Amino acid sequence: MENKMPKMNRRVFLRHAVITAGSVALQGLVARGARADA
C-alpha cells in the first residue's frame, strides 16, 4: 500500500467519503421518520 496519495485522489476520496456519510445519515433519518409514522 502506498502512503503518499496525489492531492486530486485525496480530494476526490474525501468528497466521496462526505457524500457517502451524508447519504447514510439521510437514510437513517428517513428510516427513523418512517418508523415514527408507523
Jmol script that loads the backbone (N, CA, C; Angstrom):
load data "model"
ATOM      1  N   MET A   1       0.848  -1.204   0.000  1.00  0.00           N
ATOM      2  CA  MET A   1       0.000   0.000   0.000  1.00  0.00           C
ATOM      3  C   MET A   1       0.877   1.244   0.000  1.00  0.00           C
ATOM      4  N   GLU A   2       0.490   2.224  -0.793  1.00  0.00           N
ATOM      5  CA  GLU A   2       1.275   3.457  -0.864  1.00  0.00           C
ATOM      6  C   GLU A   2       0.690   4.482   0.093  1.00  0.00           C
ATOM      7  N   ASN A   3       1.582   5.081   0.894  1.00  0.00           N
ATOM      8  CA  ASN A   3       1.123   6.095   1.836  1.00  0.00           C
ATOM      9  C   ASN A   3       0.899   7.432   1.150  1.00  0.00           C
ATOM     10  N   LYS A   4       1.762   7.756   0.167  1.00  0.00           N
ATOM     11  CA  LYS A   4       1.634   9.062  -0.495  1.00  0.00           C
ATOM     12  C   LYS A   4       0.576   8.988  -1.582  1.00  0.00           C
ATOM     13  N   MET A   5      -0.425   9.830  -1.477  1.00  0.00           N
ATOM     14  CA  MET A   5      -1.519   9.877  -2.446  1.00  0.00           C
ATOM     15  C   MET A   5      -1.469  11.214  -3.169  1.00  0.00           C
ATOM     16  N   PRO A   6      -1.729  11.232  -4.452  1.00  0.00           N
ATOM     17  CA  PRO A   6      -1.837  12.518  -5.155  1.00  0.00           C
ATOM     18  C   PRO A   6      -2.950  13.364  -4.545  1.00  0.00           C
ATOM     19  N   LYS A   7      -2.777  14.680  -4.594  1.00  0.00           N
ATOM     20  CA  LYS A   7      -3.766  15.560  -3.957  1.00  0.00           C
ATOM     21  C   LYS A   7      -5.144  15.378  -4.584  1.00  0.00           C
ATOM     22  N   MET A   8      -5.195  15.239  -5.901  1.00  0.00           N
ATOM     23  CA  MET A   8      -6.507  15.097  -6.543  1.00  0.00           C
ATOM     24  C   MET A   8      -7.216  13.850  -6.016  1.00  0.00           C
ATOM     25  N   ASN A   9      -6.510  12.733  -5.964  1.00  0.00           N
ATOM     26  CA  ASN A   9      -7.147  11.499  -5.486  1.00  0.00           C
ATOM     27  C   ASN A   9      -7.648  11.684  -4.059  1.00  0.00           C
ATOM     28  N   ARG A  10      -6.834  12.361  -3.231  1.00  0.00           N
ATOM     29  CA  ARG A  10      -7.238  12.542  -1.838  1.00  0.00           C
ATOM     30  C   ARG A  10      -8.493  13.405  -1.773  1.00  0.00           C
ATOM     31  N   ARG A  11      -8.533  14.467  -2.594  1.00  0.00           N
ATOM     32  CA  ARG A  11      -9.709  15.341  -2.559  1.00  0.00           C
ATOM     33  C   ARG A  11     -10.942  14.570  -3.027  1.00  0.00           C
ATOM     34  N   VAL A  12     -10.790  13.800  -4.090  1.00  0.00           N
ATOM     35  CA  VAL A  12     -11.927  13.014  -4.591  1.00  0.00           C
ATOM     36  C   VAL A  12     -12.367  12.012  -3.531  1.00  0.00           C
ATOM     37  N   PHE A  13     -11.394  11.396  -2.864  1.00  0.00           N
ATOM     38  CA  PHE A  13     -11.727  10.415  -1.829  1.00  0.00           C
ATOM     39  C   PHE A  13     -12.472  11.086  -0.677  1.00  0.00           C
ATOM     40  N   LEU A  14     -12.004  12.285  -0.287  1.00  0.00           N
ATOM     41  CA  LEU A  14     -12.671  12.992   0.813  1.00  0.00           C
ATOM     42  C   LEU A  14     -14.105  13.333   0.414  1.00  0.00           C
ATOM     43  N   ARG A  15     -14.265  13.815  -0.832  1.00  0.00           N
ATOM     44  CA  ARG A  15     -15.618  14.181  -1.260  1.00  0.00           C
ATOM     45  C   ARG A  15     -16.504  12.937  -1.281  1.00  0.00           C
ATOM     46  N   HIS A  16     -15.958  11.833  -1.762  1.00  0.00           N
ATOM     47  CA  HIS A  16     -16.739  10.594  -1.812  1.00  0.00           C
ATOM     48  C   HIS A  16     -17.130  10.159  -0.396  1.00  0.00           C
ATOM     49  N   ALA A  17     -16.197  10.301   0.554  1.00  0.00           N
ATOM     50  CA  ALA A  17     -16.489   9.911   1.935  1.00  0.00           C
ATOM     51  C   ALA A  17     -17.591  10.802   2.504  1.00  0.00           C
ATOM     52  N   VAL A  18     -17.521  12.105   2.215  1.00  0.00           N
ATOM     53  CA  VAL A  18     -18.544  13.023   2.736  1.00  0.00           C
ATOM     54  C   VAL A  18     -19.906  12.687   2.134  1.00  0.00           C
ATOM     55  N   ILE A  19     -19.923  12.422   0.826  1.00  0.00           N
ATOM     56  CA  ILE A  19     -21.201  12.101   0.170  1.00  0.00           C
ATOM     57  C   ILE A  19     -21.760  10.799   0.735  1.00  0.00           C
ATOM     58  N   THR A  20     -20.892   9.816   0.944  1.00  0.00           N
ATOM     59  CA  THR A  20     -21.351   8.532   1.474  1.00  0.00           C
ATOM     60  C   THR A  20     -21.920   8.710   2.878  1.00  0.00           C
ATOM     61  N   ALA A  21     -21.198   9.463   3.720  1.00  0.00           N
ATOM     62  CA  ALA A  21     -21.674   9.685   5.089  1.00  0.00           C
ATOM     63  C   ALA A  21     -23.005  10.435   5.059  1.00  0.00           C
ATOM     64  N   GLY A  22     -23.120  11.413   4.162  1.00  0.00           N
ATOM     65  CA  GLY A  22     -24.362  12.184   4.072  1.00  0.00           C
ATOM     66  C   GLY A  22     -25.528  11.297   3.657  1.00  0.00           C
ATOM     67  N   SER A  23     -25.310  10.432   2.671  1.00  0.00           N
ATOM     68  CA  SER A  23     -26.400   9.569   2.207  1.00  0.00           C
ATOM     69  C   SER A  23     -26.789   8.584   3.304  1.00  0.00           C
ATOM     70  N   VAL A  24     -25.811   8.083   4.040  1.00  0.00           N
ATOM     71  CA  VAL A  24     -26.116   7.144   5.129  1.00  0.00           C
ATOM     72  C   VAL A  24     -26.934   7.854   6.205  1.00  0.00           C
ATOM     73  N   ALA A  25     -26.550   9.092   6.532  1.00  0.00           N
ATOM     74  CA  ALA A  25     -27.294   9.854   7.538  1.00  0.00           C
ATOM     75  C   ALA A  25     -28.712  10.126   7.037  1.00  0.00           C
ATOM     76  N   LEU A  26     -28.840  10.456   5.758  1.00  0.00           N
ATOM     77  CA  LEU A  26     -30.173  10.710   5.192  1.00  0.00           C
ATOM     78  C   LEU A  26     -31.026   9.454   5.295  1.00  0.00           C
ATOM     79  N   GLN A  27     -30.459   8.314   4.946  1.00  0.00           N
ATOM     80  CA  GLN A  27     -31.221   7.061   5.015  1.00  0.00           C
ATOM     81  C   GLN A  27     -31.653   6.796   6.458  1.00  0.00           C
ATOM     82  N   GLY A  28     -30.771   7.087   7.422  1.00  0.00           N
ATOM     83  CA  GLY A  28     -31.122   6.886   8.820  1.00  0.00           C
ATOM     84  C   GLY A  28     -32.278   7.790   9.229  1.00  0.00           C
ATOM     85  N   LEU A  29     -32.226   9.056   8.775  1.00  0.00           N
ATOM     86  CA  LEU A  29     -33.307   9.984   9.116  1.00  0.00           C
ATOM     87  C   LEU A  29     -34.619   9.523   8.489  1.00  0.00           C
ATOM     88  N   VAL A  30     -34.559   9.093   7.227  1.00  0.00           N
ATOM     89  CA  VAL A  30     -35.779   8.637   6.543  1.00  0.00           C
ATOM     90  C   VAL A  30     -36.342   7.415   7.260  1.00  0.00           C
ATOM     91  N   ALA A  31     -35.461   6.485   7.635  1.00  0.00           N
ATOM     92  CA  ALA A  31     -35.928   5.279   8.318  1.00  0.00           C
ATOM     93  C   ALA A  31     -36.561   5.655   9.655  1.00  0.00           C
ATOM     94  N   ARG A  32     -35.943   6.596  10.369  1.00  0.00           N
ATOM     95  CA  ARG A  32     -36.496   6.991  11.667  1.00  0.00           C
ATOM     96  C   ARG A  32     -37.862   7.648  11.469  1.00  0.00           C
ATOM     97  N   GLY A  33     -37.973   8.501  10.441  1.00  0.00           N
ATOM     98  CA  GLY A  33     -39.250   9.162  10.171  1.00  0.00           C
ATOM     99  C   GLY A  33     -40.326   8.144   9.814  1.00  0.00           C
ATOM    100  N   ALA A  34     -39.983   7.158   8.989  1.00  0.00           N
ATOM    101  CA  ALA A  34     -40.964   6.144   8.601  1.00  0.00           C
ATOM    102  C   ALA A  34     -41.390   5.352   9.833  1.00  0.00           C
ATOM    103  N   ARG A  35     -40.434   5.060  10.716  1.00  0.00           N
ATOM    104  CA  ARG A  35     -40.764   4.289  11.913  1.00  0.00           C
ATOM    105  C   ARG A  35     -41.691   5.118  12.807  1.00  0.00           C
ATOM    106  N   ALA A  36     -41.436   6.427  12.889  1.00  0.00           N
ATOM    107  CA  ALA A  36     -42.272   7.280  13.732  1.00  0.00           C
ATOM    108  C   ALA A  36     -43.681   7.372  13.146  1.00  0.00           C
ATOM    109  N   ASP A  37     -43.783   7.387  11.811  1.00  0.00           N
ATOM    110  CA  ASP A  37     -45.101   7.473  11.182  1.00  0.00           C
ATOM    111  C   ASP A  37     -45.904   6.198  11.421  1.00  0.00           C
ATOM    112  N   ALA A  38     -45.241   5.058  11.408  1.00  0.00           N
ATOM    113  CA  ALA A  38     -45.953   3.782  11.534  1.00  0.00           C
ATOM    114  C   ALA A  38     -46.661   3.690  12.886  1.00  0.00           C
TER     115      ALA A  38
END
end "model"
wireframe off; spacefill off
backbone 0.3
color backbone group
